[in-house]
Amino acid sequence: MSLTSSTAGAAPPFHRLVTLIQPLSLLSLALVSMGLIFDTLDGAILLASSNKKVLLQLAALLICLCALVPLRQPTLQRRLTLGALSMATILLIISTFVVPHSSDNIMLTYLWAHLFFVSRPLAVGFALISAWGLYLTATVRHRRLQEISEIYALLAGTLFLGGEIAGAWWAFEGWGRSWGWSDNFMFSAMVYLMLILAFHLPRTVLRKRAHHNLAQAAVLALTALTLVGYRIL
Amino acid sequence: MIRILASMMAGFWLIALTVLWFALGVWLCQSAELKAAFRSLNTLPMLAWPEALTATPIVIGWILVLFVLMAGLVINTSLCTWKSLWPMWRQRRWRHHQILLAPVHVLTVTIFLCHGLDLMFLHGHKEFRLHPGESLTFADKTLTLEEVYHQGPLSGLALDEQGRHIQGRITRRTVEQFDPRLHGGRFVITHEQGAPEIAKANFLNPYSKGTFFVVITDVFAHEVDGQWQPGVFFSVFYNPLIKVFFLFYGLLFASLLIHVAYRLYLLTQHPSNKGVLCST
Protein backbone atom coordinates (compact mmCIF):
# COMPACT_ATOMS: atom_id res chain seq x y z
CA MET A 1 0.00 0.00 0.00
CA SER A 2 1.47 3.32 -0.99
CA LEU A 3 0.49 6.73 0.19
CA THR A 4 3.38 8.63 -1.31
CA SER A 5 1.27 10.14 -4.08
CA SER A 6 -0.74 12.19 -1.60
CA THR A 7 2.40 13.90 -0.33
CA ALA A 8 3.85 14.73 -3.71
CA GLY A 9 3.18 18.24 -4.98
CA ALA A 10 0.24 20.42 -3.99
CA ALA A 11 -2.84 18.63 -2.65
CA PRO A 12 -5.99 18.88 -4.79
CA PRO A 13 -8.53 21.50 -3.64
CA PHE A 14 -11.00 18.81 -2.49
CA HIS A 15 -8.35 17.23 -0.24
CA ARG A 16 -7.43 20.62 1.16
CA LEU A 17 -11.09 21.26 1.92
CA VAL A 18 -11.46 17.87 3.63
CA THR A 19 -8.25 18.45 5.59
CA LEU A 20 -9.70 21.75 6.79
CA ILE A 21 -13.11 20.30 7.62
CA GLN A 22 -11.80 17.32 9.63
CA PRO A 23 -10.29 19.23 12.57
CA LEU A 24 -13.35 21.46 12.55
CA SER A 25 -15.69 18.46 12.76
CA LEU A 26 -13.58 17.00 15.56
CA LEU A 27 -13.68 20.31 17.40
CA SER A 28 -17.46 20.49 16.91
CA LEU A 29 -17.87 16.97 18.30
CA ALA A 30 -15.60 17.86 21.21
CA LEU A 31 -17.72 20.93 21.92
CA VAL A 32 -20.91 18.85 21.66
CA SER A 33 -19.42 16.35 24.16
CA MET A 34 -18.48 19.17 26.49
CA GLY A 35 -21.94 20.70 26.17
CA LEU A 36 -23.54 17.33 26.95
CA ILE A 37 -21.33 16.88 30.01
CA PHE A 38 -22.28 20.28 31.41
CA ASP A 39 -25.92 19.73 30.47
CA THR A 40 -25.98 16.36 32.28
CA LEU A 41 -24.29 17.83 35.30
CA ASP A 42 -26.63 20.78 35.38
CA GLY A 43 -23.77 23.26 35.59
CA ALA A 44 -21.74 21.35 38.18
CA ILE A 45 -17.97 21.15 37.81
CA LEU A 46 -16.67 18.59 35.33
CA LEU A 47 -14.77 16.38 37.73
CA ALA A 48 -17.51 16.14 40.31
CA SER A 49 -19.25 13.10 38.96
CA SER A 50 -19.36 9.36 39.17
CA ASN A 51 -22.09 9.65 36.55
CA LYS A 52 -21.62 6.97 33.87
CA LYS A 53 -23.19 9.19 31.21
CA VAL A 54 -20.68 11.96 31.85
CA LEU A 55 -17.79 9.50 31.93
CA LEU A 56 -18.65 8.17 28.47
CA GLN A 57 -19.00 11.71 27.12
CA LEU A 58 -15.65 12.61 28.65
CA ALA A 59 -14.00 9.65 26.89
CA ALA A 60 -15.56 10.81 23.58
CA LEU A 61 -14.28 14.35 24.19
CA LEU A 62 -10.77 13.11 24.90
CA ILE A 63 -10.66 10.94 21.74
CA CYS A 64 -11.61 14.00 19.66
CA LEU A 65 -8.93 16.15 21.26
CA CYS A 66 -6.25 13.45 20.86
CA ALA A 67 -7.02 13.07 17.15
CA LEU A 68 -6.28 16.78 16.59
CA VAL A 69 -2.55 16.11 16.75
CA PRO A 70 -1.06 17.21 13.38
CA LEU A 71 0.54 14.36 11.40
CA ARG A 72 1.60 16.40 8.33
CA GLN A 73 0.22 13.61 6.14
CA PRO A 74 -3.32 14.24 4.86
CA THR A 75 -4.34 10.64 4.08
CA LEU A 76 -3.26 9.29 7.44
CA GLN A 77 -4.67 12.35 9.20
CA ARG A 78 -8.00 11.69 7.48
CA ARG A 79 -8.04 8.04 8.59
CA LEU A 80 -7.08 8.96 12.16
CA THR A 81 -9.80 11.61 12.25
CA LEU A 82 -12.47 9.33 10.78
CA GLY A 83 -11.66 6.60 13.31
CA ALA A 84 -11.72 9.08 16.18
CA LEU A 85 -15.02 10.56 14.97
CA SER A 86 -16.56 7.08 14.73
CA MET A 87 -15.37 5.98 18.19
CA ALA A 88 -16.46 9.24 19.81
CA THR A 89 -19.86 9.04 18.10
CA ILE A 90 -20.35 5.42 19.26
CA LEU A 91 -19.50 6.43 22.86
CA LEU A 92 -21.91 9.37 22.65
CA ILE A 93 -24.67 7.08 21.30
CA ILE A 94 -24.05 4.59 24.14
CA SER A 95 -24.20 7.49 26.62
CA THR A 96 -27.69 8.42 25.43
CA PHE A 97 -28.93 5.01 26.69
CA VAL A 98 -27.51 5.59 30.18
CA VAL A 99 -29.92 7.22 32.60
CA PRO A 100 -28.10 9.95 34.55
CA HIS A 101 -28.28 9.53 38.32
CA SER A 102 -28.33 12.10 41.07
CA SER A 103 -25.37 14.46 41.17
CA ASP A 104 -25.98 14.77 44.92
CA ASN A 105 -23.99 11.64 45.86
CA ILE A 106 -22.00 11.99 49.09
CA MET A 107 -18.78 10.89 47.37
CA LEU A 108 -18.88 14.11 45.36
CA THR A 109 -17.75 15.93 48.50
CA TYR A 110 -14.47 14.04 48.36
CA LEU A 111 -11.58 14.95 46.00
CA TRP A 112 -9.95 11.50 45.82
CA ALA A 113 -13.24 9.92 44.70
CA HIS A 114 -13.46 12.47 41.84
CA LEU A 115 -9.93 11.64 40.72
CA PHE A 116 -10.71 7.92 40.84
CA PHE A 117 -13.88 8.31 38.76
CA VAL A 118 -12.39 10.63 36.17
CA SER A 119 -9.28 8.49 35.59
CA ARG A 120 -11.24 5.66 33.98
CA PRO A 121 -12.83 7.51 31.04
CA LEU A 122 -9.47 9.21 30.43
CA ALA A 123 -7.86 5.75 30.30
CA VAL A 124 -10.62 4.55 27.93
CA GLY A 125 -10.16 7.59 25.65
CA PHE A 126 -6.37 7.28 25.47
CA ALA A 127 -6.50 3.48 25.02
CA LEU A 128 -9.01 3.71 22.15
CA ILE A 129 -7.22 6.44 20.21
CA SER A 130 -3.90 4.69 20.83
CA ALA A 131 -5.32 1.38 19.54
CA TRP A 132 -6.58 3.11 16.41
CA GLY A 133 -3.24 4.85 15.84
CA LEU A 134 -1.32 1.60 16.25
CA TYR A 135 -3.72 -0.17 13.91
CA LEU A 136 -3.08 2.52 11.27
CA THR A 137 0.70 2.27 11.67
CA ALA A 138 0.46 -1.49 11.20
CA THR A 139 -0.34 -0.85 7.54
CA VAL A 140 1.46 2.45 6.95
CA ARG A 141 4.87 3.21 8.44
CA HIS A 142 4.66 6.61 10.11
CA ARG A 143 7.13 7.18 12.91
CA ARG A 144 5.35 10.21 14.39
CA LEU A 145 1.95 8.49 14.66
CA GLN A 146 3.62 5.34 16.01
CA GLU A 147 5.31 7.30 18.81
CA ILE A 148 2.24 9.40 19.55
CA SER A 149 0.12 6.24 19.79
CA GLU A 150 2.62 4.65 22.17
CA ILE A 151 2.58 7.80 24.31
CA TYR A 152 -1.24 7.71 24.37
CA ALA A 153 -1.07 4.06 25.50
CA LEU A 154 1.41 5.05 28.22
CA LEU A 155 -0.93 7.84 29.30
CA ALA A 156 -3.84 5.37 29.47
CA GLY A 157 -1.85 3.15 31.85
CA THR A 158 -0.44 6.04 33.88
CA LEU A 159 -3.81 7.75 34.36
CA PHE A 160 -5.49 4.46 35.22
CA LEU A 161 -2.79 3.84 37.84
CA GLY A 162 -3.22 7.42 39.15
CA GLY A 163 -6.95 6.79 39.52
CA GLU A 164 -6.32 3.52 41.35
CA ILE A 165 -3.94 5.27 43.77
CA ALA A 166 -6.63 7.91 44.40
CA GLY A 167 -9.17 5.11 44.90
CA ALA A 168 -6.85 3.29 47.31
CA TRP A 169 -6.46 6.47 49.40
CA TRP A 170 -10.25 6.94 49.30
CA ALA A 171 -10.72 3.34 50.54
CA PHE A 172 -8.13 3.90 53.27
CA GLU A 173 -9.70 7.11 54.58
CA GLY A 174 -13.22 5.72 54.27
CA TRP A 175 -12.81 2.16 55.52
CA GLY A 176 -9.28 1.92 56.91
CA ARG A 177 -8.06 -0.40 54.15
CA SER A 178 -6.37 0.68 50.94
CA TRP A 179 -7.55 -2.50 49.22
CA GLY A 180 -9.56 -5.58 50.01
CA TRP A 181 -10.51 -8.94 48.52
CA SER A 182 -13.44 -8.03 46.29
CA ASP A 183 -14.51 -8.15 42.66
CA ASN A 184 -13.75 -4.40 42.41
CA PHE A 185 -10.12 -4.97 43.40
CA MET A 186 -9.78 -7.96 41.06
CA PHE A 187 -11.27 -6.00 38.17
CA SER A 188 -8.94 -3.04 38.74
CA ALA A 189 -5.89 -5.33 38.97
CA MET A 190 -6.99 -7.13 35.80
CA VAL A 191 -7.41 -3.91 33.79
CA TYR A 192 -4.09 -2.49 35.01
CA LEU A 193 -2.30 -5.71 34.05
CA MET A 194 -3.99 -5.64 30.62
CA LEU A 195 -2.58 -2.14 30.09
CA ILE A 196 0.84 -3.41 31.21
CA LEU A 197 0.50 -6.39 28.85
CA ALA A 198 0.27 -4.01 25.89
CA PHE A 199 3.93 -3.04 26.57
CA HIS A 200 5.19 -6.58 27.16
CA LEU A 201 4.29 -8.29 23.90
CA PRO A 202 7.22 -10.57 22.93
CA ARG A 203 9.17 -9.30 19.96
CA THR A 204 10.67 -12.76 19.50
CA VAL A 205 7.25 -13.94 18.27
CA LEU A 206 5.85 -10.68 16.89
CA ARG A 207 8.97 -9.86 14.88
CA LYS A 208 7.28 -7.71 12.25
CA ARG A 209 6.37 -4.21 13.34
CA ALA A 210 2.93 -4.59 11.74
CA HIS A 211 2.15 -7.72 13.75
CA HIS A 212 3.41 -6.15 16.96
CA ASN A 213 1.35 -3.01 16.39
CA LEU A 214 -1.77 -5.04 15.60
CA ALA A 215 -1.38 -7.14 18.75
CA GLN A 216 -0.79 -4.02 20.83
CA ALA A 217 -3.85 -2.34 19.28
CA ALA A 218 -5.96 -5.45 20.01
CA VAL A 219 -4.91 -5.54 23.68
CA LEU A 220 -5.59 -1.82 24.14
CA ALA A 221 -8.96 -1.97 22.39
CA LEU A 222 -9.96 -5.01 24.48
CA THR A 223 -8.93 -3.16 27.66
CA ALA A 224 -11.03 -0.13 26.72
CA LEU A 225 -14.02 -2.31 25.82
CA THR A 226 -13.66 -4.20 29.12
CA LEU A 227 -13.69 -0.90 31.02
CA VAL A 228 -16.65 0.47 29.07
CA GLY A 229 -18.60 -2.78 29.27
CA TYR A 230 -18.02 -3.75 32.86
CA ARG A 231 -17.65 -0.59 34.87
CA ILE A 232 -18.69 2.44 32.91
CA LEU A 233 -21.96 0.90 31.74
CA MET B 1 16.71 -21.18 33.68
CA ILE B 2 17.52 -17.60 34.73
CA ARG B 3 17.59 -16.59 31.07
CA ILE B 4 14.08 -17.96 30.58
CA LEU B 5 12.79 -16.36 33.79
CA ALA B 6 14.29 -12.98 32.82
CA SER B 7 12.83 -13.04 29.31
CA MET B 8 10.10 -10.83 27.93
CA MET B 9 8.31 -14.01 26.83
CA ALA B 10 8.10 -15.24 30.44
CA GLY B 11 6.88 -11.77 31.48
CA PHE B 12 4.23 -11.84 28.75
CA TRP B 13 2.91 -15.27 29.78
CA LEU B 14 2.95 -14.39 33.48
CA ILE B 15 1.06 -11.12 32.92
CA ALA B 16 -1.40 -12.77 30.53
CA LEU B 17 -2.07 -15.65 32.95
CA THR B 18 -2.50 -13.23 35.87
CA VAL B 19 -5.00 -11.21 33.78
CA LEU B 20 -6.96 -14.41 33.12
CA TRP B 21 -6.70 -15.38 36.78
CA PHE B 22 -8.12 -12.05 37.95
CA ALA B 23 -10.88 -12.40 35.33
CA LEU B 24 -11.68 -15.80 36.84
CA GLY B 25 -11.71 -14.15 40.30
CA VAL B 26 -14.21 -11.53 39.10
CA TRP B 27 -16.35 -14.34 37.69
CA LEU B 28 -16.13 -16.33 40.97
CA CYS B 29 -17.31 -13.25 42.87
CA GLN B 30 -20.61 -13.45 40.98
CA SER B 31 -21.48 -16.22 43.44
CA ALA B 32 -22.72 -14.69 46.71
CA GLU B 33 -21.14 -17.50 48.75
CA LEU B 34 -17.69 -17.11 47.20
CA LYS B 35 -17.91 -13.31 47.34
CA ALA B 36 -18.63 -13.54 51.08
CA ALA B 37 -15.69 -15.97 51.48
CA PHE B 38 -13.36 -13.47 49.78
CA ARG B 39 -14.74 -10.60 51.88
CA SER B 40 -14.22 -12.56 55.11
CA LEU B 41 -10.46 -12.53 54.41
CA ASN B 42 -10.39 -8.75 54.82
CA THR B 43 -10.98 -9.00 58.58
CA LEU B 44 -8.72 -12.00 59.23
CA PRO B 45 -4.95 -12.36 59.60
CA MET B 46 -3.39 -14.56 56.93
CA LEU B 47 -2.78 -17.45 59.33
CA ALA B 48 -6.53 -17.75 59.95
CA TRP B 49 -7.42 -18.01 56.24
CA PRO B 50 -7.28 -21.82 55.78
CA GLU B 51 -9.72 -22.34 58.65
CA ALA B 52 -12.10 -19.65 57.35
CA LEU B 53 -12.06 -21.11 53.84
CA THR B 54 -12.65 -24.80 54.62
CA ALA B 55 -16.17 -24.57 53.14
CA THR B 56 -14.90 -22.86 49.97
CA PRO B 57 -11.74 -24.72 48.83
CA ILE B 58 -12.03 -23.11 45.39
CA VAL B 59 -11.11 -19.75 46.97
CA ILE B 60 -8.03 -21.31 48.62
CA GLY B 61 -7.00 -22.75 45.25
CA TRP B 62 -7.56 -19.43 43.48
CA ILE B 63 -5.46 -17.53 46.05
CA LEU B 64 -2.64 -20.09 45.99
CA VAL B 65 -2.34 -19.92 42.20
CA LEU B 66 -2.47 -16.11 42.37
CA PHE B 67 0.40 -16.10 44.87
CA VAL B 68 2.47 -18.36 42.59
CA LEU B 69 1.80 -16.07 39.61
CA MET B 70 2.65 -12.97 41.66
CA ALA B 71 5.89 -14.57 42.89
CA GLY B 72 6.74 -15.39 39.26
CA LEU B 73 6.06 -11.77 38.26
CA VAL B 74 8.30 -10.45 41.05
CA ILE B 75 11.15 -12.77 39.99
CA ASN B 76 10.69 -11.98 36.28
CA THR B 77 10.52 -8.20 36.86
CA SER B 78 13.57 -8.24 39.15
CA LEU B 79 15.68 -10.32 36.76
CA CYS B 80 14.56 -8.32 33.73
CA THR B 81 15.45 -5.07 35.51
CA TRP B 82 18.85 -6.42 36.51
CA LYS B 83 19.75 -7.84 33.11
CA SER B 84 18.19 -5.35 30.67
CA LEU B 85 17.34 -2.05 32.35
CA TRP B 86 20.02 -1.56 35.02
CA PRO B 87 22.89 -1.63 32.45
CA MET B 88 21.47 1.60 30.96
CA TRP B 89 22.08 3.33 34.30
CA ARG B 90 25.44 1.66 34.81
CA GLN B 91 26.57 2.89 31.39
CA ARG B 92 25.02 6.34 32.14
CA ARG B 93 22.96 6.41 28.96
CA TRP B 94 20.85 9.24 30.34
CA ARG B 95 19.39 10.21 26.97
CA HIS B 96 18.06 6.72 26.23
CA HIS B 97 14.27 6.78 25.74
CA GLN B 98 13.87 3.84 28.15
CA ILE B 99 16.07 5.24 30.92
CA LEU B 100 13.12 5.64 33.32
CA LEU B 101 11.91 2.07 32.90
CA ALA B 102 14.41 0.85 35.54
CA PRO B 103 12.85 2.90 38.40
CA VAL B 104 9.37 2.03 37.12
CA HIS B 105 10.16 -1.71 37.35
CA VAL B 106 12.01 -1.41 40.70
CA LEU B 107 9.05 0.49 42.20
CA THR B 108 6.60 -2.07 40.80
CA VAL B 109 8.51 -4.89 42.54
CA THR B 110 8.70 -2.84 45.76
CA ILE B 111 4.93 -2.29 45.66
CA PHE B 112 4.34 -6.03 45.11
CA LEU B 113 6.49 -6.72 48.17
CA CYS B 114 4.62 -4.07 50.19
CA HIS B 115 1.34 -5.81 49.27
CA GLY B 116 2.90 -9.09 50.49
CA LEU B 117 3.95 -7.52 53.82
CA ASP B 118 0.51 -5.92 54.15
CA LEU B 119 -1.15 -9.31 53.61
CA MET B 120 1.07 -11.14 56.06
CA PHE B 121 1.18 -8.69 58.95
CA LEU B 122 -1.39 -5.90 58.63
CA HIS B 123 -4.38 -6.86 56.54
CA GLY B 124 -6.51 -8.27 59.39
CA HIS B 125 -8.85 -5.60 60.63
CA LYS B 126 -11.28 -5.23 63.52
CA GLU B 127 -14.43 -3.13 63.35
CA PHE B 128 -16.18 -1.77 66.42
CA ARG B 129 -19.39 0.02 67.34
CA LEU B 130 -19.82 2.35 70.32
CA HIS B 131 -22.49 4.62 71.80
CA PRO B 132 -21.64 7.87 73.61
CA GLY B 133 -20.10 7.15 77.02
CA GLU B 134 -18.90 3.65 76.07
CA SER B 135 -15.20 2.68 75.93
CA LEU B 136 -12.95 0.05 74.48
CA THR B 137 -9.32 -0.84 74.98
CA PHE B 138 -7.05 -1.24 71.97
CA ALA B 139 -3.37 -2.12 72.45
CA ASP B 140 -2.00 0.53 74.83
CA LYS B 141 -4.94 2.93 74.45
CA THR B 142 -8.47 3.31 75.80
CA LEU B 143 -11.00 5.03 73.54
CA THR B 144 -14.15 6.60 75.00
CA LEU B 145 -16.79 7.90 72.61
CA GLU B 146 -17.86 11.29 73.96
CA GLU B 147 -20.18 12.59 71.27
CA VAL B 148 -21.70 11.58 67.94
CA TYR B 149 -22.15 14.28 65.28
CA HIS B 150 -25.10 13.96 62.95
CA GLN B 151 -27.56 16.05 60.95
CA GLY B 152 -31.33 15.64 60.81
CA PRO B 153 -33.48 13.33 62.94
CA LEU B 154 -31.81 10.24 64.41
CA SER B 155 -34.60 8.02 63.09
CA GLY B 156 -33.09 8.59 59.62
CA LEU B 157 -29.93 6.79 60.77
CA ALA B 158 -31.76 3.63 61.95
CA LEU B 159 -30.60 0.09 61.18
CA ASP B 160 -32.96 -2.57 59.84
CA GLU B 161 -33.49 -6.05 61.30
CA GLN B 162 -30.37 -7.40 59.57
CA GLY B 163 -28.30 -4.58 61.06
CA ARG B 164 -28.09 -2.71 57.74
CA HIS B 165 -28.51 1.05 57.47
CA ILE B 166 -32.00 2.00 56.26
CA GLN B 167 -30.41 4.61 53.97
CA GLY B 168 -28.59 1.81 52.13
CA ARG B 169 -24.92 1.55 51.23
CA ILE B 170 -22.92 4.56 52.33
CA THR B 171 -21.48 5.14 48.85
CA ARG B 172 -25.00 5.41 47.38
CA ARG B 173 -26.38 8.02 49.79
CA THR B 174 -27.04 11.64 48.91
CA VAL B 175 -25.55 14.64 50.71
CA GLU B 176 -29.04 15.48 51.92
CA GLN B 177 -29.30 12.06 53.61
CA PHE B 178 -25.77 11.82 54.99
CA ASP B 179 -23.25 14.63 54.62
CA PRO B 180 -19.88 13.05 55.54
CA ARG B 181 -18.59 16.42 56.75
CA LEU B 182 -21.34 16.55 59.38
CA HIS B 183 -21.34 12.91 60.54
CA GLY B 184 -18.69 11.61 62.90
CA GLY B 185 -17.61 11.25 66.47
CA ARG B 186 -15.42 12.72 69.18
CA PHE B 187 -13.32 10.33 71.23
CA VAL B 188 -11.15 10.74 74.30
CA ILE B 189 -8.03 8.62 73.96
CA THR B 190 -6.17 7.78 77.16
CA HIS B 191 -2.74 6.18 77.13
CA GLU B 192 -0.95 4.12 79.70
CA GLN B 193 1.47 7.03 79.79
CA GLY B 194 0.73 10.65 78.99
CA ALA B 195 -2.27 12.99 79.04
CA PRO B 196 -5.61 12.10 77.42
CA GLU B 197 -6.19 13.34 73.88
CA ILE B 198 -9.32 14.47 72.06
CA ALA B 199 -9.75 12.74 68.69
CA LYS B 200 -12.32 14.02 66.18
CA ALA B 201 -13.07 11.90 63.15
CA ASN B 202 -15.68 12.07 60.39
CA PHE B 203 -16.51 9.63 57.62
CA LEU B 204 -13.72 10.07 54.99
CA ASN B 205 -11.73 12.20 57.43
CA PRO B 206 -10.03 9.87 59.92
CA TYR B 207 -8.09 10.77 63.04
CA SER B 208 -4.42 9.87 62.82
CA LYS B 209 -1.39 10.29 65.00
CA GLY B 210 1.82 8.72 63.74
CA THR B 211 0.89 5.17 62.80
CA PHE B 212 -2.35 5.14 64.84
CA PHE B 213 -5.68 5.64 63.04
CA VAL B 214 -9.36 5.95 63.99
CA VAL B 215 -11.58 5.57 60.90
CA ILE B 216 -15.33 6.21 61.13
CA THR B 217 -17.13 3.87 58.73
CA ASP B 218 -20.76 4.86 59.46
CA VAL B 219 -23.04 6.68 61.91
CA PHE B 220 -26.20 4.93 63.06
CA ALA B 221 -29.00 5.15 65.61
CA HIS B 222 -31.29 2.68 67.33
CA GLU B 223 -34.32 3.01 69.51
CA VAL B 224 -34.11 2.15 73.21
CA ASP B 225 -37.27 2.61 75.32
CA GLY B 226 -38.73 5.06 72.82
CA GLN B 227 -35.54 7.14 72.74
CA TRP B 228 -33.21 7.26 69.71
CA GLN B 229 -29.60 6.67 70.63
CA PRO B 230 -26.76 7.50 68.19
CA GLY B 231 -23.63 5.42 67.69
CA VAL B 232 -20.66 5.01 65.35
CA PHE B 233 -19.12 2.10 63.47
CA PHE B 234 -15.36 2.53 63.31
CA SER B 235 -11.98 0.83 62.94
CA VAL B 236 -8.95 1.43 65.15
CA PHE B 237 -5.55 0.23 64.03
CA TYR B 238 -1.84 0.80 63.82
CA ASN B 239 -0.50 0.82 60.27
CA PRO B 240 3.23 1.61 60.07
CA LEU B 241 3.33 0.74 56.36
CA ILE B 242 0.59 2.90 54.88
CA LYS B 243 2.62 6.09 54.32
CA VAL B 244 5.53 4.14 52.82
CA PHE B 245 3.03 2.24 50.66
CA PHE B 246 1.56 5.43 49.20
CA LEU B 247 5.01 7.00 48.90
CA PHE B 248 6.06 4.13 46.60
CA TYR B 249 2.81 4.36 44.65
CA GLY B 250 3.34 8.14 44.30
CA LEU B 251 6.93 7.61 43.13
CA LEU B 252 5.78 5.02 40.56
CA PHE B 253 3.14 7.43 39.25
CA ALA B 254 5.70 10.27 39.12
CA SER B 255 8.24 8.04 37.31
CA LEU B 256 5.66 7.12 34.71
CA LEU B 257 4.66 10.77 34.22
CA ILE B 258 8.32 11.78 33.79
CA HIS B 259 8.76 8.88 31.34
CA VAL B 260 5.76 10.15 29.30
CA ALA B 261 7.06 13.74 29.44
CA TYR B 262 10.51 12.58 28.27
CA ARG B 263 9.00 10.60 25.39
CA LEU B 264 7.04 13.72 24.39
CA TYR B 265 10.23 15.78 24.55
CA LEU B 266 12.05 13.28 22.35
CA LEU B 267 9.12 13.34 19.92
CA THR B 268 9.50 17.08 19.46
CA GLN B 269 13.29 16.83 19.09
CA HIS B 270 13.66 13.98 16.60
CA PRO B 271 14.32 15.29 13.06
CA SER B 272 12.66 12.26 11.47
CA ASN B 273 9.36 12.97 13.23
CA LYS B 274 8.09 15.17 10.47
CA GLY B 275 5.59 12.75 9.06
CA VAL B 276 8.04 10.56 7.15
CA LEU B 277 6.15 8.15 4.99
CA CYS B 278 6.95 4.97 3.17
CA SER B 279 5.02 2.01 1.93
CA THR B 280 5.02 -1.40 3.61
Interface residues (C-beta under 8 A of the other chain):
Chain A: M1 S2 L3 T4 T7 L71 R72 Q73 L76 S102 D104 N105 I106 M107 L108 T109 Y110 T139 V140 R141 H142 R143 R144 E147 I148 E150 I151 L154 L155 G157 T158 L161 G162 I165 A168 W169 W170 F172 E173 G174 W175 G176 R177 S178 W179 G180 W181 S182 D183 M186 F187 A189 M190 L193 M194 I196 L197 H200 L201 P202 R203 T204 V205 A210
Chain B: S7 M8 M9 G11 F12 I15 A16 T18 V19 F22 A23 G25 V26 C29 Q30 K35 F38 R39 L41 N42 H115 D118 H123 H125 I170 T171 R172 R173 T174 V175 E176 Q177 F178 D179 P180 R181 F203 L204 N205 P206 F213 V215 T217 S235 F237 I242 F245 F246 Y249 G250 L252 F253 L256 L257 H259 V260 R263 L264 L266 L267 H270 S272 N273 K274 G275 V276 L277 C278 S279 T280
